[in-house]
Amino acid sequence: MMNREVRLTCQIAAAPGPEHFTVAETQIDGEVVVRTDYLGLAATYLELMRPDCGLPIPAWQPGQRVGVMAIGTVLRSASPDLEEGDLVQSMSGWSTHSAGPAVSYVKLDPEAYPDPGHYLAQGPTAYYGIAEVAKVGQGDIVFVSGAAGGVGSLAGQIARDLGARKVIGSAGSQAKADYLVGELGFDAAFDYHHDPLAALKELAPEGITVFFDTVGGALYDAALQVAAPGARFALCGSLSTQLGGAPDRFPEPDRAAAQARQVELLPFSCHHTPEQVSAWHHHFRTSLGQGRFVYPRTVIETGIDGVPGAFLSMLRGDHRGNVSVRLA
């Protein structure tokens, strides 16, 4: 079967652009053949395109297909475990079709969510960080940076569901801050461009007890200044420095200052183990069913040629929530 896929033309040393991607045609075949319907996008993908990738997994090489999570429909199967028409998830990346052994696909329940795109939520990371790393519970005052993004927009809602007394978010514009409060149920939110320290002092005069950080930089510094003794900082990402060089992309947190303020630093990475994924989907389905949760997302409809552009627009912060592509 003919397949079209997005490949990396060269590894990205500085800012990413359209020149770093190309679309190639290939012939594919295997025990199972799948048509791709939805593709997931995540800021983490950029790190995997770096020559000095700082993640504990191999970076993508020039000429290699890029992307990770995909949802699709089985077109042909020689396996008793999958049938034509089954909905499946795989790590096949940015391509119109994929093929391989049945064990490389996970069969999904098409009735579990309103549409298959829900399976692409970045919830495992958000849930693991809030529930297992920070251990948010009754009475916590939680600050989430990058709260309008794919992970942060879920993390704040999970914190609220787990009993947090107050959930505060930061975002890149006042419109996004208003969205966090008006549609996602955050108690307060602010545009981080306007003195985050002053905003946090006003919104959390008693101090924050949990910080879920996807941004780093000035927001980490501000959170440290308003942290209550014993606060837990779940350090998830560093979006503020993701376009810099390797040392800048992963700045070392000021541990001495944290220790002086009795703050517990908890850097983490979610490996999406079956247990982590299962815990997230149980929480997600339950909360959606009870009307306690909003799935914040942007779905971009385009052909495979438009996927790199969708990815670049996500990195610029053009969208809200989880960003995915529905292949036209």
N, C-alpha and C positions, 0 to 999 in steps of 0.2 A: 504494500500500500504506500502511496505517496504521502510524505509528511513534510511540513515546513516548520523549521525551528529557529529560535533566536540563539546566536552564538556570540561569544566575546571575541572582538577583533584583536584587542590587546588589553593587557591588564591596566588598571586605572591608577595612576600615580597621584593625580590631583583631582580636580573637579570632573565628574562624569559628564559625557555629552553623547549625542547621537552617533558620533564617529566611533564609539567604542562597541557598537553592536552591528551585526549583519544578520540577514535572514537567509538560510540555506535550505535546499530541498534534499530530502533523503528518501530512500526506500526502506521501509521497516516491515518486520514480520516477527511473529512469536506465538507462544501458546495462547496468549490473550492479546487482542488488538482493541484499543480504546480511543474514542473520539474525545478530545479535551473540550470541556464546556466552560470551566472557570479556572482562573489562575490566581494564586495568591501573590501579593507584593509586600515586601517588608524592607525596612531600612537596613537590616542585617545583611541583605544580599550585597550591598555595596562593599562591605568588608571582605566578602568572599571574592570580589573582583580585584582586590589589591595585591600587588606583588609582595607586600610585607604583611599579609593577612594576620591579624592578631587573634583569630579564633582557633580553638583546638580541633579544627577539621581542615582538610585540604582546600586550598584556594582553587577557584576555577582558572583554567589555563586558556590561552588564546586558541580559538577554534573549537572550544568546548561549548555544548549547550548550557545555558544558564537557567536560573530559576529553581524552585523547589516544589512547593505544594501545588497539586493540580486535582481538580475534580472532573470526572468524565463519565461517559456511558460506554459500556462494553458493546462493541460492534461484532466481534467474533471471538469464540472461545472453544478451545479443545480441552478445557479442564472441567471436571464435574463440580468444582467449587464456585464457578462463575458462569452465568448465562448471558446470552444476548439481552441487552436492555438493562442490566444491573448498573446501579450507581456505585462508583468506586473512587477511592482516593489513592493517590500515589505521590512519589517524589520525582516525577518525570520531568518537571520543569516547563519552560516556555516552548511549547510545541503544539501543533494542531492535532497530532495523534501520538500515541505511544504504543509500544508493544513489549511483551516480556513474559516471564513466567507468572503464573497465577499468584504465587506467594508475594510478588512485588506490589500487589494491589490489595487494598482493604475495602471490603464490601460495606457499603453504608446503607442506613435505613432512610429511604426517601421520604418517609412520613414523620421523621423526628423533628424536622424544622420546616418553617414556611417555604424555604427554597434551599437548594444545595449550597449556596454561597455562605450559609451560616457555618458550615464546616471549616471555612477558611479563617474564622476569627482567631485573633492572636490571644485567645483566652487562656491557654495552658500557661503561658508566661505570666500573665496578669494574676491568675488565680494562685499559682504556685508562690509568686512573690508576696502577695497580700496575705494569703491564708497560712502558708507553710513557713515562709522566711520571716516576714514581719509579725506574723501571728496576730493580726488585727482582731480586736474583740470589743466588748461593751465598754463604752466610755472613751475610746481612743479619739484623738484629734489628728486627722490624717491629711497630709499635704502630698499631692501628686503633681509632679512636673511633667510637661508634655502631655497634659491631660486630654487634649483634643485628638491625640494620635491613636493608632491602633491598639497599643497596649494600655496607655494611660486612661483612655476613655472607658475601658473595661475595669481597670484597677479601682478607679474611684467608686464605681457602682458596686463592685464586689465588697469593698470596704464598708460601704453603707449597709449592704445586706448582712454583713457579719457583725453589725451592731455599733459601728463607729458613731460617736456623738456628733462629730462634725467632719465633713470632707471638703477640702479646699483644693482647687486646681489652678494651674497656670497654663496659659495658652499664648499663641503668637499674635492675637488680635483681640480687640474688644468684642467683635462679633462672635469669635470662638468662645470667649469667656462667657458671654451671654448664653450661648448654646449649651455650655456645660451646666449652667444653673437652670435654664428654662426647659431644657429637654432631657438632660441626663440625670437630673436630681442632685447635683452637687450643691452643697450649702452656700458656697461662695467661690468666686473665681476672679482672676485678674490677668491683665495683659502684662507679660513679663518684661516688656520693653520699658515699663514705667516703674522704676524703683521697687523691685521685688521685696527688698527688706522692709520698706515702709508698709507695703501691702500686707505682708505676713504679720507684722507687729499689730496692725489694725485688725486683721481678721482672726488672729489667734493670740490675743493678749496673754492668755494663760500658758502659751507655748504649745508646740506640736509634740505629739508622742510617737508618731510614725511618719517617715518620709519615704515615699516610693518615687525613686528618681530615675527618669529616663533621659535626662538632659545633661546634668552636671554643670560645671562652670559656675556662673554667678548665682544660679538658683540653689546649687548645693551650698555655697557660701552663706546665702541668706537663710536657708533652712537651718544651718548649724547655729546661726546667731539666735534663732528663736526656739531652739530645741529645749524641751523640758528635760530635766535630769532623768536618765534611763531611757531616753528615746531610742527607737530602733530605726535605722536607716537601711532600707532595702535598695541596694544600688544595682539598677537594671541596665542602664545604658548611658551614653554620653553624646546625645544628638547635637549638642552645641559645638562639638569639636570633630564631628564625623568626617568633615571634608579636609582636615588637616593632615600633617605627617604623622607617622606612627606614634612618636612620643606624645604628640598633642591629642591624638584620638583617644588615648586611654590614660588620662591624667590620674596620677596617684592622689587619692583623697588625703586631706590633711588629718592624719591619724592623731597627731599630738593635740591638735585643737579639739578633736572629737573626744579624746580621752579626758581632756581637761573639763569638758562639759558633760562628762558621763554619758556620752552617746555611743551606742553599739553600732558599729559599721558592719553591714551584712551584704557584701557583694555576692551576686549569684548569677547563674546561667541556667535556664530551663532546657533540659535535654529532650523534652517531649516524650518521656517514657510512657508506656501504656497506662501506668498508674496515674501519672500527671494528666494525661489526656482524658482518661475516664473520669477523674475527679472534676475536671472542668466541665465536661459535657453533662454530667449529672447536675451540677450547680446551674449551668446555663439553661438546660431544659426546664428545670424546676422553677427558676426565677422568671423565665419568659412565660411559662404556663400560668403563673400566679400574677402576672402583670407587674412584677417588681423590677423589671429589667428592660432596657432599650438596647437593641443592637446597633451601635453607631457605625455606619459604614458608607462608603462611596463605591459604587459599581460603575466601572468604565466599560462601555461596550465598544469594541474595536476588533479588527482583524489582528492576526499575529504580527503584522508589520507595525502596528501601533502600540505594541506592548512596551518597547523601550521608552517611548515617549510618555506613556502612562507612569512608568517607573520613575522617570526623571521629574515629572510633575509632582509625584508623591514626595520625593526627596525635597522639593522646593517648599513643601507645606501647603500646596494648593488645595488639599482636600481635608475632610474631617473623618475621624474614626478609622476603621479598618478599610484598606483600599484593595480592591480586587478587580480583575478583568473578566468580563463575560465575552467569550470569543464569538464574534459575529460570523 
